[in-house]
Amino acid sequence: MLTKENIAEKFKILQDNICQAIENTDGKGKFIEDLWEHHGGGGGRTRLIQKGNVLEKGGVNFSAVQGETSEALMKQLKLTEKADYFATGVSIVMHPNSPMVPIIHMNVRYFEMSNGIWWFGGGIDLTPHYVVEDDARWFHQQLKEVCDRSNPEYYSKFKTWADNYFFIPHRNETRGIGGIFFDYLKNDPNQAGTTKEELFNFTYAVGNTFVPTYTHLMQKNKDLPFGETEKKWQMLRRGRYVEFNLVWDRGTKFGLETNGRTESILMSLPPIAHWEYDFRPETDSNEAKTLGLLQKGINWID
Amino acid sequence: MLTKENIAEKFKILQDNICQAIENTDGKGKFIEDLWEHHGGGGGRTRLIQKGNVLEKGGVNFSAVQGETSEALMKQLKLTEKADYFATGVSIVMHPNSPMVPIIHMNVRYFEMSNGIWWFGGGIDLTPHYVVEDDARWFHQQLKEVCDRSNPEYYSKFKTWADNYFFIPHRNETRGIGGIFFDYLKNDPNQAGTTKEELFNFTYAVGNTFVPTYTHLMQKNKDLPFGETEKKWQMLRRGRYVEFNLVWDRGTKFGLETNGRTESILMSLPPIAHWEYDFRPETDSNEAKTLGLLQKGINWID
């Protein structure tokens, strides 16, 4: 029987493994750790890497918190009777130094209530400052493989979900090339592969795919040359990342509105971001090409 | 009889006067103008000043737009019957080069519906990177004077409204030292001074107080010395400005969610902003002193 404590313990191990592998690949940056407590019970381990060889700023957060379900959450879940909740997860955002290395986000989470409701959620999505089509295909292939091992329908469903989730309506752009996003993954007695153990195994496999996927992209791209144009573009794309996270990301908004730990939630923000009024890349530039690929519904895998 | 066209015309003149005065005081930056059309009718004049002597980036926007009331707006107004709306206003945010010069925001607006509902709204608030108490008192005194000329109760009421509006709950900080904020200012047959003409005169007087107030603060502070510490702090405070505008500012959120002109709405964002994990100023530093003054309910006027 997989308890919430088992799941939290596994997520801690995942955080440890990811931090170790990221330090090894970066070669210079070291994580610092902040331990914190949640007002309703439990707490977290916030880990931050800065000024590395590859990473300018990255966060790998673990938390396992509990409390009384807030009005906001009850409303979101359409519940009328109060119940305590328990939530645990690992959440990552990495902002690299080089505009040639993509920004990445990964999150896996488990939610359980005292009324017996539980579910898993998670996702990985990639935000290249410059979309390299081969890398995009390779990235989506990794996600498809981890999905296919659990359920042949997952990739297509969760890829579409990511396209819709990581979208900036006021820019009519996706945040990046998407990836997978899933939520409310729970037992369905009529469907094989949906026990708590099986859904945990899938969610954990998504978490474990982070290291080989991102370290490959770090190593492949970290030494590519770039200049002022690319650096400026990176800063503007980081501005878009801020816009998505603060205006549209439901996780961020929910955290900020329900008295979450602000510094851990906002670790997803870049160290520096720029805004320029009505910036438009030159026709046929690499920047314009990237903008053309920041759209929903691109099928990266044939 | 003051028509919506009269009001829009007056707001255009206000925009012209402000741009002229700001150029004169800056001494180098010149406004560029973008004319745009709104999908439902009407449009705007977006004006941007950049790389001035005093101002790094500033926007002075005029708009007069109309259309069918959206579901979102009807819900906000608690209306069940559809009606066309007309909205006009002038909106300003200025980000100076120097951390010793405060950021300022000013907005005046008029809203009218085809069902006869109309109201005025507006406000001015100041966000010094470093709170200088004498300047804060002087600033609030200017606002009190313009309020008192219309109604002796306005300043106290609208000052409290600003404290509550320009507040960042997830930081437990005000955006700056506040100012005045008012909305839904409409005729009350039982109260003197609330005809459309009188309420317009008050709103317009608030708009006209922008130039003498901000040009004084520009000139007084623009040549003060500063170093790396102050510049870094400015960038972090700009990060907070971004957080307020994107997470909490109802005007910004409403604009982005209702298909407003994104580039005009987001002109309020600074050209560059920084985030640093869990930054805490040194005890008794000027930065710590400023943080201590970013709280609601400070009575700046004896």
Chai-1 contact restraints between the chains, C-beta under 6 A:
chainA,res_idxA,chainB,res_idxB,connection_type,confidence,min_distance_angstrom,max_distance_angstrom,comment,restraint_id
A,L48,B,Y277,contact,1.0,0.0,6.0,A-B,restraint_1
A,H170,B,L256,contact,1.0,0.0,6.0,A-B,restraint_2
A,H170,B,T262,contact,1.0,0.0,6.0,A-B,restraint_3
A,L246,B,L246,contact,1.0,0.0,6.0,A-B,restraint_4
A,L246,B,V247,contact,1.0,0.0,6.0,A-B,restraint_5
A,V247,B,L246,contact,1.0,0.0,6.0,A-B,restraint_6
A,L256,B,H170,contact,1.0,0.0,6.0,A-B,restraint_7
A,T262,B,H170,contact,1.0,0.0,6.0,A-B,restraint_8
A,E263,B,D278,contact,1.0,0.0,6.0,A-B,restraint_9
A,L269,B,W275,contact,1.0,0.0,6.0,A-B,restraint_10
A,I272,B,H274,contact,1.0,0.0,6.0,A-B,restraint_11
A,A273,B,A273,contact,1.0,0.0,6.0,A-B,restraint_12
A,H274,B,I272,contact,1.0,0.0,6.0,A-B,restraint_13
A,W275,B,L269,contact,1.0,0.0,6.0,A-B,restraint_14
A,Y277,B,L48,contact,1.0,0.0,6.0,A-B,restraint_15
A,D278,B,E263,contact,1.0,0.0,6.0,A-B,restraint_16
